[in-house]
């Protein structure tokens, strides 16, 4: 499997961390939300559909880079 360049890893981190921060911000309870990449991935997939397919702002690869 090819590894990603640093810039693409940074983009992945930005997206995943932004989703986690959003969850923390909109959480109405005092219960702490732990980092859960599976949950973050589900949300990321839905956001990707909106940005890539519906709004057509960028490609899937641009939104969340992956190794080809």
N, CA, C and O atoms as a printed pandas DataFrame, in Angstrom:
     atom_number atom_name residue_name chain_id  residue_number  x_coord  y_coord  z_coord
0              1         N          UNK        A               1    0.838   -1.182    0.000
1              2        CA          UNK        A               1    0.000    0.000    0.000
2              3         C          UNK        A               1    0.880    1.242    0.000
3              4         O          UNK        A               1    1.836    1.340    0.770
4              5         N          UNK        A               2    0.546    2.188   -0.873
5              6        CA          UNK        A               2    1.306    3.429   -0.949
6              7         C          UNK        A               2    1.000    4.303    0.256
7              8         O          UNK        A               2   -0.129    4.342    0.745
8              9         N          UNK        A               3    2.025    5.002    0.723
9             10        CA          UNK        A               3    1.777    5.949    1.804
10            11         C          UNK        A               3    1.493    7.320    1.202
11            12         O          UNK        A               3    1.935    7.642    0.099
12            13         N          UNK        A               4    0.755    8.104    1.945
13            14        CA          UNK        A               4    0.377    9.429    1.480
14            15         C          UNK        A               4    1.453   10.453    1.814
15            16         O          UNK        A               4    2.156   10.308    2.814
16            17         N          UNK        A               5    1.586   11.482    0.990
17            18        CA          UNK        A               5    2.489   12.569    1.332
18            19         C          UNK        A               5    1.945   13.332    2.547
19            20         O          UNK        A               5    0.758   13.263    2.864
20            21         N          UNK        A               6    2.817   14.035    3.193
21            22        CA          UNK        A               6    2.479   14.761    4.418
22            23         C          UNK        A               6    1.282   15.697    4.218
23            24         O          UNK        A               6    0.424   15.787    5.096
24            25         N          UNK        A               7    1.212   16.377    3.104
25            26        CA          UNK        A               7    0.111   17.323    2.859
26            27         C          UNK        A               7   -1.248   16.620    2.836
27            28         O          UNK        A               7   -2.244   17.181    3.293
28            29         N          UNK        A               8   -1.289   15.407    2.310
29            30        CA          UNK        A               8   -2.555   14.666    2.246
30            31         C          UNK        A               8   -2.930   14.106    3.617
31            32         O          UNK        A               8   -4.109   14.051    3.966
32            33         N          UNK        A               9   -1.946   13.698    4.376
33            34        CA          UNK        A               9   -2.199   13.240    5.750
34            35         C          UNK        A               9   -2.711   14.406    6.587
35            36         O          UNK        A               9   -3.617   14.239    7.404
36            37         N          UNK        A              10   -2.133   15.579    6.385
37            38        CA          UNK        A              10   -2.598   16.768    7.102
38            39         C          UNK        A              10   -4.040   17.092    6.742
39            40         O          UNK        A              10   -4.805   17.517    7.607
40            41         N          UNK        A              11   -4.427   16.903    5.489
41            42        CA          UNK        A              11   -5.804   17.144    5.068
42            43         C          UNK        A              11   -6.743   16.155    5.758
43            44         O          UNK        A              11   -7.808   16.544    6.237
44            45         N          UNK        A              12   -6.353   14.873    5.810
45            46        CA          UNK        A              12   -7.157   13.874    6.507
46            47         C          UNK        A              12   -7.333   14.261    7.977
47            48         O          UNK        A              12   -8.437   14.195    8.518
48            49         N          UNK        A              13   -6.246   14.658    8.606
49            50        CA          UNK        A              13   -6.293   15.067   10.005
50            51         C          UNK        A              13   -7.215   16.262   10.205
51            52         O          UNK        A              13   -7.982   16.306   11.167
52            53         N          UNK        A              14   -7.140   17.236    9.291
53            54        CA          UNK        A              14   -7.994   18.412    9.382
54            55         C          UNK        A              14   -9.472   18.019    9.335
55            56         O          UNK        A              14  -10.267   18.488   10.149
56            57         N          UNK        A              15   -9.831   17.174    8.400
57            58        CA          UNK        A              15  -11.226   16.750    8.253
58            59         C          UNK        A              15  -11.680   15.973    9.493
59            60         O          UNK        A              15  -12.720   16.286   10.073
60            61         N          UNK        A              16  -10.914   14.973    9.897
61            62        CA          UNK        A              16  -11.305   14.139   11.041
62            63         C          UNK        A              16  -11.366   14.958   12.336
63            64         O          UNK        A              16  -12.301   14.807   13.122
64            65         N          UNK        A              17  -10.386   15.811   12.554
65            66        CA          UNK        A              17  -10.376   16.634   13.770
66            67         C          UNK        A              17  -11.516   17.649   13.765
67            68         O          UNK        A              17  -12.091   17.932   14.816
68            69         N          UNK        A              18  -11.846   18.192   12.614
69            70        CA          UNK        A              18  -12.953   19.148   12.515
70            71         C          UNK        A              18  -14.287   18.477   12.851
71            72         O          UNK        A              18  -15.133   19.066   13.523
72            73         N          UNK        A              19  -14.464   17.265   12.388
73            74        CA          UNK        A              19  -15.690   16.521   12.698
74            75         C          UNK        A              19  -15.760   16.235   14.194
75            76         O          UNK        A              19  -16.817   16.387   14.806
76            77         N          UNK        A              20  -14.651   15.827   14.780
77            78        CA          UNK        A              20  -14.626   15.548   16.216
78            79         C          UNK        A              20  -14.929   16.811   17.011
79            80         O          UNK        A              20  -15.686   16.766   17.980
80            81         N          UNK        A              21  -14.347   17.932   16.614
81            82        CA          UNK        A              21  -14.613   19.206   17.293
82            83         C          UNK        A              21  -16.085   19.593   17.165
83            84         O          UNK        A              21  -16.685   20.090   18.119
84            85         N          UNK        A              22  -16.662   19.365   15.994
85            86        CA          UNK        A              22  -18.087   19.657   15.803
86            87         C          UNK        A              22  -18.929   18.828   16.768
87            88         O          UNK        A              22  -19.843   19.353   17.404
88            89         N          UNK        A              23  -18.627   17.550   16.878
89            90        CA          UNK        A              23  -19.353   16.691   17.811
90            91         C          UNK        A              23  -19.258   17.224   19.236
91            92         O          UNK        A              23  -20.251   17.258   19.964
92            93         N          UNK        A              24  -18.055   17.639   19.627
93            94        CA          UNK        A              24  -17.844   18.183   20.973
94            95         C          UNK        A              24  -18.664   19.455   21.165
95            96         O          UNK        A              24  -19.261   19.658   22.222
96            97         N          UNK        A              25  -18.694   20.302   20.155
97            98        CA          UNK        A              25  -19.365   21.593   20.240
98            99         C          UNK        A              25  -20.877   21.451   20.332
99           100         O          UNK        A              25  -21.515   22.165   21.105
100          101         N          UNK        A              26  -21.454   20.553   19.566
101          102        CA          UNK        A              26  -22.917   20.440   19.533
102          103         C          UNK        A              26  -23.465   19.445   20.556
103          104         O          UNK        A              26  -24.681   19.275   20.654
104          105         N          UNK        A              27  -22.609   18.800   21.304
105          106        CA          UNK        A              27  -23.035   17.855   22.336
106          107         C          UNK        A              27  -23.760   18.623   23.452
107          108         O          UNK        A              27  -23.137   19.424   24.149
108          109         N          UNK        A              28  -25.062   18.389   23.628
109          110        CA          UNK        A              28  -25.810   19.133   24.640
110          111         C          UNK        A              28  -25.620   18.610   26.065
111          112         O          UNK        A              28  -26.046   19.259   27.020
112          113         N          UNK        A              29  -24.999   17.469   26.216
113          114        CA          UNK        A              29  -24.815   16.889   27.546
114          115         C          UNK        A              29  -23.427   17.231   28.082
115          116         O          UNK        A              29  -22.587   17.795   27.380
116          117         N          UNK        A              30  -23.218   16.877   29.327
117          118        CA          UNK        A              30  -21.900   17.075   29.930
118          119         C          UNK        A              30  -21.037   15.823   29.774
119          120         O          UNK        A              30  -19.880   15.794   30.195
120          121         N          UNK        A              31  -21.620   14.793   29.161
121          122        CA          UNK        A              31  -20.893   13.542   28.951
122          123         C          UNK        A              31  -19.840   13.757   27.869
123          124         O          UNK        A              31  -20.131   14.276   26.792
124          125         N          UNK        A              32  -18.618   13.351   28.176
125          126        CA          UNK        A              32  -17.513   13.518   27.229
126          127         C          UNK        A              32  -17.643   12.523   26.081
127          128         O          UNK        A              32  -17.965   11.352   26.282
128          129         N          UNK        A              33  -17.385   13.012   24.886
129          130        CA          UNK        A              33  -17.368   12.146   23.713
130          131         C          UNK        A              33  -15.921   11.749   23.465
131          132         O          UNK        A              33  -15.048   12.603   23.309
132          133         N          UNK        A              34  -15.681   10.458   23.431
133          134        CA          UNK        A              34  -14.331    9.968   23.172
134          135         C          UNK        A              34  -14.090    9.878   21.678
135          136         O          UNK        A              34  -15.028    9.731   20.895
136          137         N          UNK        A              35  -12.822    9.969   21.287
137          138        CA          UNK        A              35  -12.426    9.836   19.885
138          139         C          UNK        A              35  -12.871    8.467   19.398
139          140         O          UNK        A              35  -12.556    7.448   20.013
140          141         N          UNK        A              36  -13.609    8.446   18.285
141          142        CA          UNK        A              36  -14.108    7.200   17.717
142          143         C          UNK        A              36  -14.053    7.339   16.197
143          144         O          UNK        A              36  -14.951    7.917   15.585
144          145         N          UNK        A              37  -13.001    6.807   15.601
145          146        CA          UNK        A              37  -12.783    6.999   14.167
146          147         C          UNK        A              37  -13.887    6.343   13.337
147          148         O          UNK        A              37  -14.163    6.793   12.224
148          149         N          UNK        A              38  -14.515    5.303   13.847
149          150        CA          UNK        A              38  -15.614    4.662   13.123
150          151         C          UNK        A              38  -16.798    5.635   13.007
151          152         O          UNK        A              38  -17.382    5.780   11.933
152          153         N          UNK        A              39  -17.141    6.287   14.098
153          154        CA          UNK        A              39  -18.218    7.278   14.097
154          155         C          UNK        A              39  -17.833    8.483   13.245
155          156         O          UNK        A              39  -18.644    8.977   12.461
156          157         N          UNK        A              40  -16.610    8.951   13.395
157          158        CA          UNK        A              40  -16.119   10.074   12.598
158          159         C          UNK        A              40  -16.184    9.728   11.113
159          160         O          UNK        A              40  -16.558   10.568   10.295
160          161         N          UNK        A              41  -15.825    8.504   10.767
161          162        CA          UNK        A              41  -15.866    8.055    9.376
162          163         C          UNK        A              41  -17.272    8.065    8.800
163          164         O          UNK        A              41  -17.458    8.419    7.636
164          165         N          UNK        A              42  -18.270    7.680    9.600
165          166        CA          UNK        A              42  -19.658    7.712    9.137
166          167         C          UNK        A              42  -20.082    9.141    8.813
167          168         O          UNK        A              42  -20.705    9.400    7.784
168          169         N          UNK        A              43  -19.737   10.056    9.702
169          170        CA          UNK        A              43  -20.082   11.461    9.492
170          171         C          UNK        A              43  -19.318   12.016    8.298
171          172         O          UNK        A              43  -19.879   12.745    7.480
172          173         N          UNK        A              44  -18.037   11.670    8.198
173          174        CA          UNK        A              44  -17.193   12.119    7.079
174          175         C          UNK        A              44  -17.792   11.665    5.743
175          176         O          UNK        A              44  -17.811   12.432    4.780
176          177         N          UNK        A              45  -18.274   10.440    5.685
177          178        CA          UNK        A              45  -18.872    9.930    4.449
178          179         C          UNK        A              45  -20.086   10.755    4.032
179          180         O          UNK        A              45  -20.266   11.049    2.850
180          181         N          UNK        A              46  -20.908   11.122    4.993
181          182        CA          UNK        A              46  -22.099   11.921    4.687
182          183         C          UNK        A              46  -21.722   13.333    4.252
183          184         O          UNK        A              46  -22.310   13.871    3.313
184          185         N          UNK        A              47  -20.754   13.931    4.922
185          186        CA          UNK        A              47  -20.298   15.265    4.537
186          187         C          UNK        A              47  -19.671   15.216    3.149
187          188         O          UNK        A              47  -19.867   16.125    2.342
188          189         N          UNK        A              48  -18.925   14.166    2.873
189          190        CA          UNK        A              48  -18.308   14.004    1.560
190          191         C          UNK        A              48  -19.369   13.941    0.469
191          192         O          UNK        A              48  -19.207   14.549   -0.590
192          193         N          UNK        A              49  -20.448   13.212    0.716
193          194        CA          UNK        A              49  -21.533   13.131   -0.272
194          195         C          UNK        A              49  -22.082   14.522   -0.581
195          196         O          UNK        A              49  -22.338   14.857   -1.738
196          197         N          UNK        A              50  -22.258   15.318    0.454
197          198        CA          UNK        A              50  -22.780   16.673    0.257
198          199         C          UNK        A              50  -21.811   17.552   -0.530
199          200         O          UNK        A              50  -22.198   18.219   -1.489
200          201         N          UNK        A              51  -20.556   17.542   -0.115
201          202        CA          UNK        A              51  -19.559   18.418   -0.733
202          203         C          UNK        A              51  -19.187   17.962   -2.144
203          204         O          UNK        A              51  -19.043   18.783   -3.049
204          205         N          UNK        A              52  -19.034   16.656   -2.326
205          206        CA          UNK        A              52  -18.564   16.122   -3.608
206          207         C          UNK        A              52  -19.712   15.907   -4.595
207          208         O          UNK        A              52  -19.648   16.379   -5.730
208          209         N          UNK        A              53  -20.746   15.208   -4.177
209          210        CA          UNK        A              53  -21.811   14.811   -5.103
210          211         C          UNK        A              53  -22.898   15.877   -5.278
211          212         O          UNK        A              53  -23.308   16.169   -6.401
212          213         N          UNK        A              54  -23.356   16.446   -4.182
213          214        CA          UNK        A              54  -24.465   17.393   -4.293
214          215         C          UNK        A              54  -24.004   18.801   -4.660
215          216         O          UNK        A              54  -24.535   19.414   -5.587
216          217         N          UNK        A              55  -23.016   19.306   -3.930
217          218        CA          UNK        A              55  -22.551   20.669   -4.194
218          219         C          UNK        A              55  -21.500   20.734   -5.298
219          220         O          UNK        A              55  -21.261   21.791   -5.882
220          221         N          UNK        A              56  -20.875   19.590   -5.575
221          222        CA          UNK        A              56  -19.845   19.489   -6.621
222          223         C          UNK        A              56  -18.740   20.539   -6.449
223          224         O          UNK        A              56  -18.350   21.224   -7.394
224          225         N          UNK        A              57  -18.251   20.637   -5.202
225          226        CA          UNK        A              57  -17.208   21.614   -4.887
226          227         C          UNK        A              57  -15.801   21.091   -5.153
227          228         O          UNK        A              57  -14.877   21.865   -5.400
228          229         N          UNK        A              58  -15.650   19.772   -5.100
229          230        CA          UNK        A              58  -14.327   19.176   -5.322
230          231         C          UNK        A              58  -14.493   17.678   -5.540
231          232         O          UNK        A              58  -15.594   17.136   -5.447
232          233         N          UNK        A              59  -13.382   17.029   -5.830
233          234        CA          UNK        A              59  -13.408   15.573   -5.982
234          235         C          UNK        A              59  -13.333   14.916   -4.603
235          236         O          UNK        A              59  -12.979   15.552   -3.610
236          237         N          UNK        A              60  -13.671   13.644   -4.571
237          238        CA          UNK        A              60  -13.572   12.883   -3.323
238          239         C          UNK        A              60  -12.122   12.874   -2.829
239          240         O          UNK        A              60  -11.866   13.015   -1.634
240          241         N          UNK        A              61  -11.193   12.708   -3.746
241          242        CA          UNK        A              61   -9.762   12.685   -3.419
242          243         C          UNK        A              61   -9.307   14.013   -2.818
243          244         O          UNK        A              61   -8.477   14.031   -1.909
244          245         N          UNK        A              62   -9.840   15.111   -3.317
245          246        CA          UNK        A              62   -9.479   16.423   -2.777
246          247         C          UNK        A              62  -10.075   16.604   -1.389
247          248         O          UNK        A              62   -9.410   17.112   -0.486
248          249         N          UNK        A              63  -11.330   16.189   -1.217
249          250        CA          UNK        A              63  -11.979   16.328    0.084
250          251         C          UNK        A              63  -11.268   15.498    1.143
251          252         O          UNK        A              63  -10.942   16.012    2.213
252          253         N          UNK        A              64  -11.025   14.227    0.863
253          254        CA          UNK        A              64  -10.375   13.333    1.830
254          255         C          UNK        A              64   -9.424   12.414    1.056
255          256         O          UNK        A              64   -9.837   11.369    0.552
256          257         N          UNK        A              65   -8.162   12.806    0.967
257          258        CA          UNK        A              65   -7.186   12.052    0.172
258          259         C          UNK        A              65   -7.030   10.606    0.646
259          260         O          UNK        A              65   -7.144   10.310    1.836
260          261         N          UNK        A              66   -6.771    9.731   -0.296
261          262        CA          UNK        A              66   -6.535    8.333    0.001
262          263         C          UNK        A              66   -5.450    7.808   -0.932
263          264         O          UNK        A              66   -5.165    8.395   -1.976
264          265         N          UNK        A              67   -4.856    6.691   -0.531
265          266        CA          UNK        A              67   -3.808    6.081   -1.362
266          267         C          UNK        A              67   -4.466    5.327   -2.505
267          268         O          UNK        A              67   -5.426    4.585   -2.295
268          269         N          UNK        A              68   -3.955    5.513   -3.702
269          270        CA          UNK        A              68   -4.502    4.830   -4.883
270          271         C          UNK        A              68   -3.883    3.472   -5.050
271          272         O          UNK        A              68   -4.220    2.751   -5.988
